[in-house]
Amino acid sequence: MKLFRAIKLILTLRCEESSRLVSEALDRDLSFSERWAVRLHLMICASCLRLKHQLDLIRVAAGKTADSDPPLTHRLS
């Protein structure tokens, strides 16, 4: 039954679900079937791939800002 659900997810993943999983992947490890479903979807969907690249860019930019700026409380005092 688990295998059937995994195959169904991989074959029927829609943009709404894909974008949710791309976003969730920033906070948690996706399951094997979720990872493969997203990977295959990104191969055929330019919009979702663009969203993934944008989220990656935001994450990198936020990480660089967090590393280079002092905490807000120190800047205000």
PDB file of N, H, CA, C and O in Angstrom:
ATOM      1  N   MET A   1       0.822  -1.194   0.000  1.00  0.00           N
ATOM      2  CA  MET A   1       0.000   0.000   0.000  1.00  0.00           C
ATOM      3  C   MET A   1       0.869   1.262   0.000  1.00  0.00           C
ATOM      4  O   MET A   1       0.551   2.236  -0.683  1.00  0.00           O
ATOM      5  N   LYS A   2       1.966   1.244   0.767  1.00  0.00           N
ATOM      6  H   LYS A   2       2.224   0.452   1.322  1.00  0.00           H
ATOM      7  CA  LYS A   2       2.867   2.382   0.824  1.00  0.00           C
ATOM      8  C   LYS A   2       3.487   2.652  -0.549  1.00  0.00           C
ATOM      9  O   LYS A   2       3.625   3.803  -0.962  1.00  0.00           O
ATOM     10  N   LEU A   3       3.852   1.594  -1.240  1.00  0.00           N
ATOM     11  H   LEU A   3       3.740   0.659  -0.905  1.00  0.00           H
ATOM     12  CA  LEU A   3       4.438   1.728  -2.568  1.00  0.00           C
ATOM     13  C   LEU A   3       3.431   2.334  -3.536  1.00  0.00           C
ATOM     14  O   LEU A   3       3.787   3.180  -4.356  1.00  0.00           O
ATOM     15  N   PHE A   4       2.181   1.907  -3.444  1.00  0.00           N
ATOM     16  H   PHE A   4       1.891   1.220  -2.778  1.00  0.00           H
ATOM     17  CA  PHE A   4       1.137   2.449  -4.313  1.00  0.00           C
ATOM     18  C   PHE A   4       0.968   3.946  -4.090  1.00  0.00           C
ATOM     19  O   PHE A   4       0.858   4.706  -5.053  1.00  0.00           O
ATOM     20  N   ARG A   5       0.944   4.380  -2.827  1.00  0.00           N
ATOM     21  H   ARG A   5       1.033   3.763  -2.045  1.00  0.00           H
ATOM     22  CA  ARG A   5       0.815   5.808  -2.525  1.00  0.00           C
ATOM     23  C   ARG A   5       2.003   6.607  -3.043  1.00  0.00           C
ATOM     24  O   ARG A   5       1.840   7.728  -3.526  1.00  0.00           O
ATOM     25  N   ALA A   6       3.196   6.032  -2.942  1.00  0.00           N
ATOM     26  H   ALA A   6       3.329   5.121  -2.550  1.00  0.00           H
ATOM     27  CA  ALA A   6       4.399   6.703  -3.436  1.00  0.00           C
ATOM     28  C   ALA A   6       4.339   6.874  -4.949  1.00  0.00           C
ATOM     29  O   ALA A   6       4.639   7.949  -5.469  1.00  0.00           O
ATOM     30  N   ILE A   7       3.957   5.829  -5.642  1.00  0.00           N
ATOM     31  H   ILE A   7       3.714   4.956  -5.219  1.00  0.00           H
ATOM     32  CA  ILE A   7       3.855   5.895  -7.106  1.00  0.00           C
ATOM     33  C   ILE A   7       2.774   6.880  -7.526  1.00  0.00           C
ATOM     34  O   ILE A   7       2.958   7.642  -8.476  1.00  0.00           O
ATOM     35  N   LYS A   8       1.654   6.867  -6.824  1.00  0.00           N
ATOM     36  H   LYS A   8       1.504   6.249  -6.053  1.00  0.00           H
ATOM     37  CA  LYS A   8       0.568   7.796  -7.132  1.00  0.00           C
ATOM     38  C   LYS A   8       1.030   9.243  -6.946  1.00  0.00           C
ATOM     39  O   LYS A   8       0.731  10.098  -7.780  1.00  0.00           O
ATOM     40  N   LEU A   9       1.753   9.523  -5.862  1.00  0.00           N
ATOM     41  H   LEU A   9       1.995   8.829  -5.185  1.00  0.00           H
ATOM     42  CA  LEU A   9       2.259  10.870  -5.617  1.00  0.00           C
ATOM     43  C   LEU A   9       3.189  11.301  -6.744  1.00  0.00           C
ATOM     44  O   LEU A   9       3.090  12.417  -7.254  1.00  0.00           O
ATOM     45  N   ILE A  10       4.081  10.417  -7.120  1.00  0.00           N
ATOM     46  H   ILE A  10       4.162   9.511  -6.706  1.00  0.00           H
ATOM     47  CA  ILE A  10       5.055  10.741  -8.166  1.00  0.00           C
ATOM     48  C   ILE A  10       4.355  11.031  -9.500  1.00  0.00           C
ATOM     49  O   ILE A  10       4.759  11.937 -10.228  1.00  0.00           O
ATOM     50  N   LEU A  11       3.324  10.274  -9.814  1.00  0.00           N
ATOM     51  H   LEU A  11       2.996   9.538  -9.222  1.00  0.00           H
ATOM     52  CA  LEU A  11       2.663  10.412 -11.110  1.00  0.00           C
ATOM     53  C   LEU A  11       1.613  11.513 -11.162  1.00  0.00           C
ATOM     54  O   LEU A  11       1.270  11.984 -12.246  1.00  0.00           O
ATOM     55  N   THR A  12       1.102  11.928 -10.020  1.00  0.00           N
ATOM     56  H   THR A  12       1.380  11.546  -9.139  1.00  0.00           H
ATOM     57  CA  THR A  12      -0.015  12.874 -10.032  1.00  0.00           C
ATOM     58  C   THR A  12       0.287  14.203  -9.344  1.00  0.00           C
ATOM     59  O   THR A  12      -0.632  14.980  -9.084  1.00  0.00           O
ATOM     60  N   LEU A  13       1.529  14.473  -9.050  1.00  0.00           N
ATOM     61  H   LEU A  13       2.275  13.841  -9.261  1.00  0.00           H
ATOM     62  CA  LEU A  13       1.883  15.707  -8.341  1.00  0.00           C
ATOM     63  C   LEU A  13       1.512  16.924  -9.189  1.00  0.00           C
ATOM     64  O   LEU A  13       1.900  17.031 -10.352  1.00  0.00           O
ATOM     65  N   ARG A  14       0.760  17.828  -8.587  1.00  0.00           N
ATOM     66  H   ARG A  14       0.445  17.741  -7.642  1.00  0.00           H
ATOM     67  CA  ARG A  14       0.359  19.060  -9.258  1.00  0.00           C
ATOM     68  C   ARG A  14       1.201  20.213  -8.732  1.00  0.00           C
ATOM     69  O   ARG A  14       1.899  20.085  -7.726  1.00  0.00           O
ATOM     70  N   CYS A  15       1.123  21.333  -9.424  1.00  0.00           N
ATOM     71  H   CYS A  15       0.555  21.438 -10.241  1.00  0.00           H
ATOM     72  CA  CYS A  15       1.931  22.507  -9.062  1.00  0.00           C
ATOM     73  C   CYS A  15       1.687  22.960  -7.633  1.00  0.00           C
ATOM     74  O   CYS A  15       2.636  23.307  -6.929  1.00  0.00           O
ATOM     75  N   GLU A  16       0.454  22.966  -7.195  1.00  0.00           N
ATOM     76  H   GLU A  16      -0.317  22.684  -7.767  1.00  0.00           H
ATOM     77  CA  GLU A  16       0.136  23.400  -5.833  1.00  0.00           C
ATOM     78  C   GLU A  16       0.861  22.539  -4.802  1.00  0.00           C
ATOM     79  O   GLU A  16       1.458  23.053  -3.856  1.00  0.00           O
ATOM     80  N   GLU A  17       0.801  21.228  -4.998  1.00  0.00           N
ATOM     81  H   GLU A  17       0.316  20.810  -5.767  1.00  0.00           H
ATOM     82  CA  GLU A  17       1.478  20.319  -4.075  1.00  0.00           C
ATOM     83  C   GLU A  17       2.997  20.426  -4.209  1.00  0.00           C
ATOM     84  O   GLU A  17       3.721  20.373  -3.215  1.00  0.00           O
ATOM     85  N   SER A  18       3.467  20.576  -5.433  1.00  0.00           N
ATOM     86  H   SER A  18       2.879  20.619  -6.241  1.00  0.00           H
ATOM     87  CA  SER A  18       4.897  20.687  -5.667  1.00  0.00           C
ATOM     88  C   SER A  18       5.466  21.926  -4.977  1.00  0.00           C
ATOM     89  O   SER A  18       6.506  21.845  -4.323  1.00  0.00           O
ATOM     90  N   SER A  19       4.799  23.061  -5.117  1.00  0.00           N
ATOM     91  H   SER A  19       3.954  23.126  -5.648  1.00  0.00           H
ATOM     92  CA  SER A  19       5.293  24.281  -4.494  1.00  0.00           C
ATOM     93  C   SER A  19       5.275  24.171  -2.973  1.00  0.00           C
ATOM     94  O   SER A  19       6.163  24.696  -2.303  1.00  0.00           O
ATOM     95  N   ARG A  20       4.274  23.497  -2.429  1.00  0.00           N
ATOM     96  H   ARG A  20       3.552  23.071  -2.973  1.00  0.00           H
ATOM     97  CA  ARG A  20       4.227  23.269  -0.979  1.00  0.00           C
ATOM     98  C   ARG A  20       5.403  22.416  -0.538  1.00  0.00           C
ATOM     99  O   ARG A  20       6.048  22.714   0.468  1.00  0.00           O
ATOM    100  N   LEU A  21       5.682  21.364  -1.279  1.00  0.00           N
ATOM    101  H   LEU A  21       5.158  21.122  -2.096  1.00  0.00           H
ATOM    102  CA  LEU A  21       6.796  20.480  -0.919  1.00  0.00           C
ATOM    103  C   LEU A  21       8.150  21.167  -1.089  1.00  0.00           C
ATOM    104  O   LEU A  21       9.059  20.959  -0.285  1.00  0.00           O
ATOM    105  N   VAL A  22       8.283  21.979  -2.126  1.00  0.00           N
ATOM    106  H   VAL A  22       7.545  22.148  -2.779  1.00  0.00           H
ATOM    107  CA  VAL A  22       9.538  22.724  -2.324  1.00  0.00           C
ATOM    108  C   VAL A  22       9.771  23.637  -1.118  1.00  0.00           C
ATOM    109  O   VAL A  22      10.891  23.744  -0.619  1.00  0.00           O
ATOM    110  N   SER A  23       8.720  24.281  -0.663  1.00  0.00           N
ATOM    111  H   SER A  23       7.810  24.194  -1.068  1.00  0.00           H
ATOM    112  CA  SER A  23       8.832  25.157   0.499  1.00  0.00           C
ATOM    113  C   SER A  23       9.116  24.349   1.772  1.00  0.00           C
ATOM    114  O   SER A  23       9.966  24.738   2.573  1.00  0.00           O
ATOM    115  N   GLU A  24       8.423  23.250   1.958  1.00  0.00           N
ATOM    116  H   GLU A  24       7.733  22.934   1.307  1.00  0.00           H
ATOM    117  CA  GLU A  24       8.631  22.417   3.141  1.00  0.00           C
ATOM    118  C   GLU A  24      10.037  21.824   3.190  1.00  0.00           C
ATOM    119  O   GLU A  24      10.577  21.576   4.268  1.00  0.00           O
ATOM    120  N   ALA A  25      10.619  21.601   2.028  1.00  0.00           N
ATOM    121  H   ALA A  25      10.181  21.802   1.152  1.00  0.00           H
ATOM    122  CA  ALA A  25      11.966  21.021   1.975  1.00  0.00           C
ATOM    123  C   ALA A  25      13.005  21.936   2.611  1.00  0.00           C
ATOM    124  O   ALA A  25      14.089  21.483   2.978  1.00  0.00           O
ATOM    125  N   LEU A  26      12.683  23.217   2.744  1.00  0.00           N
ATOM    126  H   LEU A  26      11.802  23.585   2.446  1.00  0.00           H
ATOM    127  CA  LEU A  26      13.593  24.140   3.416  1.00  0.00           C
ATOM    128  C   LEU A  26      13.614  23.908   4.920  1.00  0.00           C
ATOM    129  O   LEU A  26      14.591  24.242   5.589  1.00  0.00           O
ATOM    130  N   ASP A  27      12.532  23.334   5.455  1.00  0.00           N
ATOM    131  H   ASP A  27      11.737  23.063   4.911  1.00  0.00           H
ATOM    132  CA  ASP A  27      12.392  23.153   6.895  1.00  0.00           C
ATOM    133  C   ASP A  27      12.529  21.710   7.370  1.00  0.00           C
ATOM    134  O   ASP A  27      12.825  21.462   8.539  1.00  0.00           O
ATOM    135  N   ARG A  28      12.315  20.771   6.472  1.00  0.00           N
ATOM    136  H   ARG A  28      12.074  20.973   5.522  1.00  0.00           H
ATOM    137  CA  ARG A  28      12.373  19.360   6.869  1.00  0.00           C
ATOM    138  C   ARG A  28      12.871  18.511   5.716  1.00  0.00           C
ATOM    139  O   ARG A  28      12.864  18.935   4.560  1.00  0.00           O
ATOM    140  N   ASP A  29      13.305  17.301   6.051  1.00  0.00           N
ATOM    141  H   ASP A  29      13.311  16.957   6.989  1.00  0.00           H
ATOM    142  CA  ASP A  29      13.707  16.352   5.013  1.00  0.00           C
ATOM    143  C   ASP A  29      12.456  15.730   4.416  1.00  0.00           C
ATOM    144  O   ASP A  29      11.599  15.220   5.138  1.00  0.00           O
ATOM    145  N   LEU A  30      12.359  15.774   3.097  1.00  0.00           N
ATOM    146  H   LEU A  30      13.056  16.188   2.511  1.00  0.00           H
ATOM    147  CA  LEU A  30      11.227  15.137   2.434  1.00  0.00           C
ATOM    148  C   LEU A  30      11.433  13.632   2.387  1.00  0.00           C
ATOM    149  O   LEU A  30      12.563  13.145   2.422  1.00  0.00           O
ATOM    150  N   SER A  31      10.333  12.907   2.308  1.00  0.00           N
ATOM    151  H   SER A  31       9.415  13.302   2.280  1.00  0.00           H
ATOM    152  CA  SER A  31      10.430  11.452   2.163  1.00  0.00           C
ATOM    153  C   SER A  31      10.981  11.125   0.783  1.00  0.00           C
ATOM    154  O   SER A  31      11.041  11.984  -0.097  1.00  0.00           O
ATOM    155  N   PHE A  32      11.374   9.895   0.612  1.00  0.00           N
ATOM    156  H   PHE A  32      11.326   9.197   1.327  1.00  0.00           H
ATOM    157  CA  PHE A  32      11.921   9.443  -0.667  1.00  0.00           C
ATOM    158  C   PHE A  32      10.940   9.712  -1.804  1.00  0.00           C
ATOM    159  O   PHE A  32      11.329  10.253  -2.839  1.00  0.00           O
ATOM    160  N   SER A  33       9.680   9.343  -1.627  1.00  0.00           N
ATOM    161  H   SER A  33       9.364   8.903  -0.786  1.00  0.00           H
ATOM    162  CA  SER A  33       8.690   9.528  -2.696  1.00  0.00           C
ATOM    163  C   SER A  33       8.406  11.009  -2.934  1.00  0.00           C
ATOM    164  O   SER A  33       8.194  11.414  -4.077  1.00  0.00           O
ATOM    165  N   GLU A  34       8.396  11.826  -1.877  1.00  0.00           N
ATOM    166  H   GLU A  34       8.568  11.497  -0.948  1.00  0.00           H
ATOM    167  CA  GLU A  34       8.199  13.262  -2.052  1.00  0.00           C
ATOM    168  C   GLU A  34       9.343  13.877  -2.851  1.00  0.00           C
ATOM    169  O   GLU A  34       9.118  14.679  -3.757  1.00  0.00           O
ATOM    170  N   ARG A  35      10.577  13.492  -2.508  1.00  0.00           N
ATOM    171  H   ARG A  35      10.760  12.840  -1.772  1.00  0.00           H
ATOM    172  CA  ARG A  35      11.736  14.014  -3.245  1.00  0.00           C
ATOM    173  C   ARG A  35      11.662  13.668  -4.718  1.00  0.00           C
ATOM    174  O   ARG A  35      11.889  14.526  -5.571  1.00  0.00           O
ATOM    175  N   TRP A  36      11.347  12.419  -5.025  1.00  0.00           N
ATOM    176  H   TRP A  36      11.162  11.722  -4.332  1.00  0.00           H
ATOM    177  CA  TRP A  36      11.288  12.004  -6.417  1.00  0.00           C
ATOM    178  C   TRP A  36      10.129  12.653  -7.153  1.00  0.00           C
ATOM    179  O   TRP A  36      10.260  13.017  -8.322  1.00  0.00           O
ATOM    180  N   ALA A  37       8.997  12.799  -6.480  1.00  0.00           N
ATOM    181  H   ALA A  37       8.891  12.503  -5.531  1.00  0.00           H
ATOM    182  CA  ALA A  37       7.849  13.451  -7.114  1.00  0.00           C
ATOM    183  C   ALA A  37       8.200  14.891  -7.480  1.00  0.00           C
ATOM    184  O   ALA A  37       7.888  15.346  -8.580  1.00  0.00           O
ATOM    185  N   VAL A  38       8.846  15.605  -6.564  1.00  0.00           N
ATOM    186  H   VAL A  38       9.099  15.235  -5.670  1.00  0.00           H
ATOM    187  CA  VAL A  38       9.235  16.988  -6.825  1.00  0.00           C
ATOM    188  C   VAL A  38      10.281  17.041  -7.932  1.00  0.00           C
ATOM    189  O   VAL A  38      10.176  17.866  -8.839  1.00  0.00           O
ATOM    190  N   ARG A  39      11.277  16.182  -7.871  1.00  0.00           N
ATOM    191  H   ARG A  39      11.362  15.512  -7.133  1.00  0.00           H
ATOM    192  CA  ARG A  39      12.321  16.180  -8.905  1.00  0.00           C
ATOM    193  C   ARG A  39      11.733  15.980 -10.294  1.00  0.00           C
ATOM    194  O   ARG A  39      12.079  16.698 -11.232  1.00  0.00           O
ATOM    195  N   LEU A  40      10.847  15.006 -10.422  1.00  0.00           N
ATOM    196  H   LEU A  40      10.565  14.423  -9.660  1.00  0.00           H
ATOM    197  CA  LEU A  40      10.245  14.736 -11.731  1.00  0.00           C
ATOM    198  C   LEU A  40       9.355  15.895 -12.165  1.00  0.00           C
ATOM    199  O   LEU A  40       9.339  16.266 -13.339  1.00  0.00           O
ATOM    200  N   HIS A  41       8.617  16.464 -11.218  1.00  0.00           N
ATOM    201  H   HIS A  41       8.630  16.162 -10.265  1.00  0.00           H
ATOM    202  CA  HIS A  41       7.753  17.590 -11.555  1.00  0.00           C
ATOM    203  C   HIS A  41       8.583  18.787 -12.026  1.00  0.00           C
ATOM    204  O   HIS A  41       8.215  19.465 -12.985  1.00  0.00           O
ATOM    205  N   LEU A  42       9.691  19.037 -11.353  1.00  0.00           N
ATOM    206  H   LEU A  42       9.990  18.485 -10.574  1.00  0.00           H
ATOM    207  CA  LEU A  42      10.537  20.169 -11.723  1.00  0.00           C
ATOM    208  C   LEU A  42      11.159  19.998 -13.111  1.00  0.00           C
ATOM    209  O   LEU A  42      11.519  20.981 -13.758  1.00  0.00           O
ATOM    210  N   MET A  43      11.280  18.770 -13.556  1.00  0.00           N
ATOM    211  H   MET A  43      10.987  17.971 -13.030  1.00  0.00           H
ATOM    212  CA  MET A  43      11.826  18.518 -14.893  1.00  0.00           C
ATOM    213  C   MET A  43      10.870  18.969 -15.993  1.00  0.00           C
ATOM    214  O   MET A  43      11.298  19.262 -17.110  1.00  0.00           O
ATOM    215  N   ILE A  44       9.568  19.025 -15.678  1.00  0.00           N
ATOM    216  H   ILE A  44       9.220  18.787 -14.771  1.00  0.00           H
ATOM    217  CA  ILE A  44       8.593  19.368 -16.715  1.00  0.00           C
ATOM    218  C   ILE A  44       7.865  20.687 -16.460  1.00  0.00           C
ATOM    219  O   ILE A  44       7.098  21.142 -17.308  1.00  0.00           O
ATOM    220  N   CYS A  45       8.095  21.301 -15.306  1.00  0.00           N
ATOM    221  H   CYS A  45       8.719  20.931 -14.617  1.00  0.00           H
ATOM    222  CA  CYS A  45       7.347  22.509 -14.961  1.00  0.00           C
ATOM    223  C   CYS A  45       8.299  23.682 -14.688  1.00  0.00           C
ATOM    224  O   CYS A  45       8.950  23.741 -13.645  1.00  0.00           O
ATOM    225  N   ALA A  46       8.364  24.596 -15.633  1.00  0.00           N
ATOM    226  H   ALA A  46       7.835  24.549 -16.481  1.00  0.00           H
ATOM    227  CA  ALA A  46       9.256  25.744 -15.501  1.00  0.00           C
ATOM    228  C   ALA A  46       8.831  26.669 -14.363  1.00  0.00           C
ATOM    229  O   ALA A  46       9.687  27.268 -13.713  1.00  0.00           O
ATOM    230  N   SER A  47       7.545  26.794 -14.113  1.00  0.00           N
ATOM    231  H   SER A  47       6.850  26.307 -14.642  1.00  0.00           H
ATOM    232  CA  SER A  47       7.066  27.682 -13.048  1.00  0.00           C
ATOM    233  C   SER A  47       7.503  27.196 -11.675  1.00  0.00           C
ATOM    234  O   SER A  47       7.969  27.988 -10.856  1.00  0.00           O
ATOM    235  N   CYS A  48       7.359  25.928 -11.421  1.00  0.00           N
ATOM    236  H   CYS A  48       6.981  25.284 -12.087  1.00  0.00           H
ATOM    237  CA  CYS A  48       7.769  25.377 -10.120  1.00  0.00           C
ATOM    238  C   CYS A  48       9.283  25.396  -9.977  1.00  0.00           C
ATOM    239  O   CYS A  48       9.799  25.614  -8.881  1.00  0.00           O
ATOM    240  N   LEU A  49       9.990  25.175 -11.057  1.00  0.00           N
ATOM    241  H   LEU A  49       9.571  24.998 -11.948  1.00  0.00           H
ATOM    242  CA  LEU A  49      11.449  25.245 -11.015  1.00  0.00           C
ATOM    243  C   LEU A  49      11.892  26.676 -10.690  1.00  0.00           C
ATOM    244  O   LEU A  49      12.827  26.882  -9.916  1.00  0.00           O
ATOM    245  N   ARG A  50      11.219  27.653 -11.282  1.00  0.00           N
ATOM    246  H   ARG A  50      10.459  27.486 -11.911  1.00  0.00           H
ATOM    247  CA  ARG A  50      11.517  29.059 -11.000  1.00  0.00           C
ATOM    248  C   ARG A  50      11.264  29.364  -9.518  1.00  0.00           C
ATOM    249  O   ARG A  50      12.060  30.056  -8.883  1.00  0.00           O
ATOM    250  N   LEU A  51      10.163  28.851  -8.973  1.00  0.00           N
ATOM    251  H   LEU A  51       9.517  28.289  -9.489  1.00  0.00           H
ATOM    252  CA  LEU A  51       9.864  29.045  -7.554  1.00  0.00           C
ATOM    253  C   LEU A  51      10.966  28.457  -6.689  1.00  0.00           C
ATOM    254  O   LEU A  51      11.393  29.081  -5.717  1.00  0.00           O
ATOM    255  N   LYS A  52      11.431  27.259  -7.034  1.00  0.00           N
ATOM    256  H   LYS A  52      11.084  26.752  -7.823  1.00  0.00           H
ATOM    257  CA  LYS A  52      12.507  26.636  -6.263  1.00  0.00           C
ATOM    258  C   LYS A  52      13.760  27.497  -6.291  1.00  0.00           C
ATOM    259  O   LYS A  52      14.394  27.697  -5.255  1.00  0.00           O
ATOM    260  N   HIS A  53      14.124  28.006  -7.456  1.00  0.00           N
ATOM    261  H   HIS A  53      13.608  27.843  -8.297  1.00  0.00           H
ATOM    262  CA  HIS A  53      15.308  28.863  -7.574  1.00  0.00           C
ATOM    263  C   HIS A  53      15.137  30.151  -6.762  1.00  0.00           C
ATOM    264  O   HIS A  53      16.082  30.621  -6.129  1.00  0.00           O
ATOM    265  N   GLN A  54      13.934  30.713  -6.783  1.00  0.00           N
ATOM    266  H   GLN A  54      13.165  30.331  -7.296  1.00  0.00           H
ATOM    267  CA  GLN A  54      13.676  31.925  -6.012  1.00  0.00           C
ATOM    268  C   GLN A  54      13.791  31.667  -4.511  1.00  0.00           C
ATOM    269  O   GLN A  54      14.384  32.468  -3.789  1.00  0.00           O
ATOM    270  N   LEU A  55      13.233  30.565  -4.042  1.00  0.00           N
ATOM    271  H   LEU A  55      12.751  29.914  -4.628  1.00  0.00           H
ATOM    272  CA  LEU A  55      13.327  30.229  -2.616  1.00  0.00           C
ATOM    273  C   LEU A  55      14.774  29.953  -2.214  1.00  0.00           C
ATOM    274  O   LEU A  55      15.201  30.334  -1.124  1.00  0.00           O
ATOM    275  N   ASP A  56      15.517  29.299  -3.083  1.00  0.00           N
ATOM    276  H   ASP A  56      15.170  28.989  -3.968  1.00  0.00           H
ATOM    277  CA  ASP A  56      16.941  29.061  -2.805  1.00  0.00           C
ATOM    278  C   ASP A  56      17.697  30.375  -2.698  1.00  0.00           C
ATOM    279  O   ASP A  56      18.536  30.544  -1.813  1.00  0.00           O
ATOM    280  N   LEU A  57      17.403  31.305  -3.596  1.00  0.00           N
ATOM    281  H   LEU A  57      16.721  31.168  -4.315  1.00  0.00           H
ATOM    282  CA  LEU A  57      18.058  32.608  -3.583  1.00  0.00           C
ATOM    283  C   LEU A  57      17.716  33.385  -2.310  1.00  0.00           C
ATOM    284  O   LEU A  57      18.592  33.999  -1.701  1.00  0.00           O
ATOM    285  N   ILE A  58      16.459  33.359  -1.916  1.00  0.00           N
ATOM    286  H   ILE A  58      15.747  32.860  -2.412  1.00  0.00           H
ATOM    287  CA  ILE A  58      16.042  34.040  -0.682  1.00  0.00           C
ATOM    288  C   ILE A  58      16.741  33.434   0.525  1.00  0.00           C
ATOM    289  O   ILE A  58      17.190  34.158   1.414  1.00  0.00           O
ATOM    290  N   ARG A  59      16.834  32.110   0.561  1.00  0.00           N
ATOM    291  H   ARG A  59      16.470  31.522  -0.161  1.00  0.00           H
ATOM    292  CA  ARG A  59      17.492  31.436   1.682  1.00  0.00           C
ATOM    293  C   ARG A  59      18.964  31.829   1.759  1.00  0.00           C
ATOM    294  O   ARG A  59      19.476  32.100   2.845  1.00  0.00           O
ATOM    295  N   VAL A  60      19.640  31.862   0.630  1.00  0.00           N
ATOM    296  H   VAL A  60      19.224  31.642  -0.252  1.00  0.00           H
ATOM    297  CA  VAL A  60      21.053  32.239   0.602  1.00  0.00           C
ATOM    298  C   VAL A  60      21.210  33.699   1.023  1.00  0.00           C
ATOM    299  O   VAL A  60      22.089  34.023   1.822  1.00  0.00           O
ATOM    300  N   ALA A  61      20.364  34.577   0.490  1.00  0.00           N
ATOM    301  H   ALA A  61      19.650  34.314  -0.158  1.00  0.00           H
ATOM    302  CA  ALA A  61      20.448  36.001   0.829  1.00  0.00           C
ATOM    303  C   ALA A  61      20.171  36.217   2.316  1.00  0.00           C
ATOM    304  O   ALA A  61      20.855  37.011   2.962  1.00  0.00           O
ATOM    305  N   ALA A  62      19.197  35.535   2.851  1.00  0.00           N
ATOM    306  H   ALA A  62      18.641  34.891   2.327  1.00  0.00           H
ATOM    307  CA  ALA A  62      18.877  35.674   4.272  1.00  0.00           C
ATOM    308  C   ALA A  62      20.010  35.146   5.134  1.00  0.00           C
ATOM    309  O   ALA A  62      20.301  35.705   6.191  1.00  0.00           O
ATOM    310  N   GLY A  63      20.641  34.090   4.695  1.00  0.00           N
ATOM    311  H   GLY A  63      20.405  33.636   3.836  1.00  0.00           H
ATOM    312  CA  GLY A  63      21.770  33.536   5.448  1.00  0.00           C
ATOM    313  C   GLY A  63      22.948  34.478   5.451  1.00  0.00           C
ATOM    314  O   GLY A  63      23.610  34.640   6.476  1.00  0.00           O
ATOM    315  N   LYS A  64      23.222  35.105   4.314  1.00  0.00           N
ATOM    316  H   LYS A  64      22.684  34.974   3.482  1.00  0.00           H
ATOM    317  CA  LYS A  64      24.333  36.052   4.245  1.00  0.00           C
ATOM    318  C   LYS A  64      24.043  37.279   5.085  1.00  0.00           C
ATOM    319  O   LYS A  64      24.940  37.795   5.752  1.00  0.00           O
ATOM    320  N   THR A  65      22.821  37.751   5.065  1.00  0.00           N
ATOM    321  H   THR A  65      22.092  37.332   4.523  1.00  0.00           H
ATOM    322  CA  THR A  65      22.444  38.916   5.858  1.00  0.00           C
ATOM    323  C   THR A  65      22.556  38.596   7.338  1.00  0.00           C
ATOM    324  O   THR A  65      23.064  39.405   8.115  1.00  0.00           O
ATOM    325  N   ALA A  66      22.087  37.426   7.729  1.00  0.00           N
ATOM    326  H   ALA A  66      21.675  36.768   7.098  1.00  0.00           H
ATOM    327  CA  ALA A  66      22.133  37.045   9.142  1.00  0.00           C
ATOM    328  C   ALA A  66      23.577  36.928   9.618  1.00  0.00           C
ATOM    329  O   ALA A  66      23.873  37.242  10.771  1.00  0.00           O
ATOM    330  N   ASP A  67      24.471  36.485   8.754  1.00  0.00           N
ATOM    331  H   ASP A  67      24.231  36.230   7.817  1.00  0.00           H
ATOM    332  CA  ASP A  67      25.869  36.335   9.142  1.00  0.00           C
ATOM    333  C   ASP A  67      26.603  37.673   9.196  1.00  0.00           C
ATOM    334  O   ASP A  67      27.514  37.841  10.006  1.00  0.00           O
ATOM    335  N   SER A  68      26.222  38.624   8.348  1.00  0.00           N
ATOM    336  H   SER A  68      25.482  38.488   7.690  1.00  0.00           H
ATOM    337  CA  SER A  68      26.989  39.859   8.246  1.00  0.00           C
ATOM    338  C   SER A  68      26.459  40.990   9.120  1.00  0.00           C
ATOM    339  O   SER A  68      27.224  41.884   9.482  1.00  0.00           O
ATOM    340  N   ASP A  69      25.179  40.980   9.467  1.00  0.00           N
ATOM    341  H   ASP A  69      24.558  40.255   9.172  1.00  0.00           H
ATOM    342  CA  ASP A  69      24.599  42.055  10.272  1.00  0.00           C
ATOM    343  C   ASP A  69      24.578  41.679  11.746  1.00  0.00           C
ATOM    344  O   ASP A  69      24.319  40.525  12.086  1.00  0.00           O
ATOM    345  N   PRO A  70      24.844  42.632  12.617  1.00  0.00           N
ATOM    346  CA  PRO A  70      24.698  42.354  14.041  1.00  0.00           C
ATOM    347  C   PRO A  70      23.217  42.208  14.377  1.00  0.00           C
ATOM    348  O   PRO A  70      22.374  42.700  13.627  1.00  0.00           O
ATOM    349  N   PRO A  71      22.881  41.554  15.467  1.00  0.00           N
ATOM    350  CA  PRO A  71      21.474  41.406  15.837  1.00  0.00           C
ATOM    351  C   PRO A  71      20.797  42.769  15.957  1.00  0.00           C
ATOM    352  O   PRO A  71      21.447  43.761  16.289  1.00  0.00           O
ATOM    353  N   LEU A  72      19.513  42.816  15.691  1.00  0.00           N
ATOM    354  H   LEU A  72      18.986  42.010  15.421  1.00  0.00           H
ATOM    355  CA  LEU A  72      18.749  44.050  15.685  1.00  0.00           C
ATOM    356  C   LEU A  72      18.828  44.772  17.017  1.00  0.00           C
ATOM    357  O   LEU A  72      18.904  46.000  17.038  1.00  0.00           O
ATOM    358  N   THR A  73      18.813  44.054  18.126  1.00  0.00           N
ATOM    359  H   THR A  73      18.751  43.056  18.110  1.00  0.00           H
ATOM    360  CA  THR A  73      18.828  44.691  19.440  1.00  0.00           C
ATOM    361  C   THR A  73      20.114  45.462  19.645  1.00  0.00           C
ATOM    362  O   THR A  73      20.098  46.497  20.311  1.00  0.00           O
ATOM    363  N   HIS A  74      21.226  45.002  19.102  1.00  0.00           N
ATOM    364  H   HIS A  74      21.239  44.161  18.561  1.00  0.00           H
ATOM    365  CA  HIS A  74      22.496  45.709  19.250  1.00  0.00           C
ATOM    366  C   HIS A  74      22.559  46.942  18.377  1.00  0.00           C
ATOM    367  O   HIS A  74      23.203  47.927  18.738  1.00  0.00           O
ATOM    368  N   ARG A  75      21.895  46.901  17.225  1.00  0.00           N
ATOM    369  H   ARG A  75      21.372  46.101  16.932  1.00  0.00           H
ATOM    370  CA  ARG A  75      21.924  48.045  16.329  1.00  0.00           C
ATOM    371  C   ARG A  75      21.052  49.189  16.844  1.00  0.00           C
ATOM    372  O   ARG A  75      21.278  50.348  16.496  1.00  0.00           O
ATOM    373  N   LEU A  76      20.066  48.867  17.664  1.00  0.00           N
ATOM    374  H   LEU A  76      19.883  47.926  17.946  1.00  0.00           H
ATOM    375  CA  LEU A  76      19.157  49.896  18.165  1.00  0.00           C
ATOM    376  C   LEU A  76      19.677  50.573  19.420  1.00  0.00           C
ATOM    377  O   LEU A  76      19.206  51.660  19.754  1.00  0.00           O
ATOM    378  N   SER A  77      20.615  49.986  20.118  1.00  0.00           N
ATOM    379  H   SER A  77      20.998  49.103  19.846  1.00  0.00           H
ATOM    380  CA  SER A  77      21.081  50.597  21.375  1.00  0.00           C
ATOM    381  C   SER A  77      22.205  51.560  21.187  1.00  0.00           C
ATOM    382  O   SER A  77      22.689  52.142  22.159  1.00  0.00           O
TER     383      SER A  77
END
